[in-house]
Amino acid sequence: MSDWQDYWQLADGVGRAVALALLLMSVAAWVLIFWKAWVLRRASADITRAVPLFWAAASLDDGRSRLAGMDREQVLLPLLEAATAQAASGTLASGSTQEAQLTRRLRDALHRGLAHLQFGQVLLASVGSTAPFVGLFGTVWGIYHALAGIANAGQLTIDKVAGPVGEALIMTAAGIAVAVPAVLAYNLFGKWIAASEAELEGFAHDLRQMVLDRRA
């Protein structure tokens, strides 16, 4: 019988709840890690390929069609749409200068794109920071439960203590095992997001200047 099976049989409701919580945290973290790795790699590749092709287009319509065909994560095309849109008349937005309207639309589109790329980072950070403490709580509770059971039995020997305590320590190792991938993924994805953010900000700046030059 494995240590996990021994722990599950010896644990009470609280200990089993902690084990299930760690399992759910691990599953959620790994699903998010695989999904975000796929999304961020696609976005980075699209930005790298699409931006030069857009600026090499012969016309704005040609550039828009190129972006539409390559921007799979929809982080570039919304910037172009925001740059070429017009504020509805009779609104507060239309009351400001065209330069201010343009800046506002590009900023909002950029924030939406970055929010898409940053989705899930809070969960990874939360799992990475809390999983070790959840595991430690499971260990402490397991040791308490084991010692209480031994005390009630009226026999206290080293072999009766070592087994339950050792099995309870599994929860500390489980908490660390859940946290480490989440922390590493959070740091790696943060680096990828920062690189994409710099590229998107540069593209938004260039779009803004292009629109202003065309209106001049």
Phi, psi and omega in degrees: 000134183285165177298323180295320178293321177297316180298316183297321181288325183277337186286153174267194182298320180294315180298320179291325177297320178296317179298318178294322178298317178295323178296315179296319178297319180294315180298314180298318181295315182291322176299316180293322180299312181295319181293314182292323177299319179294313182295313185291325177293320177296314182297316181296317179294320180295318179297316182298321183272322190282322184299310177299323180292326178297313182288343176272358181290152182280337181212169180294320179296321178295318178296322179296317180294326178293317178295318182299328181277344186241345185272078186291331181263005175055054175246344181258312183301320177300331177293317178294318179297321178293324182290329185259000181283167178234137179290144179294137181292151179080014179248167176297325180297323182285347181281344179272174181293159180297326179294319179292320177299317181297315180299318181295315181295317179295320179297316181294318179295321179295318180296322178294319178296318179291326177297323177295317181290328183273355183302132178095347180297324179295319179296316179298317179296321181294316179296316181296328183269335185257334184303317178299324180287325175297316177296320178296320176299318177299322178294312180300315180294321179296319178295316178300314181297319180294315180294323177296320178294320179293319179296321179292330179287339177083007179234123182235098178234160186297324181289329178284338178272318187297320182296301180298321180293317178298321178292326178293328180294345178302326183295326176296315178297322180295318179299319178293319180297327177285322187285321188300310179299323180295318180293314180298317179295319179301314180293317180294314180294325177300322177293317179295318180296319179298320179294316178294323179299317179298319179294319180292320177296320177296319178294319178296319179297316181293322176297318180300315181293322179298314181296317179296321179292324180290331180275343183290000000 
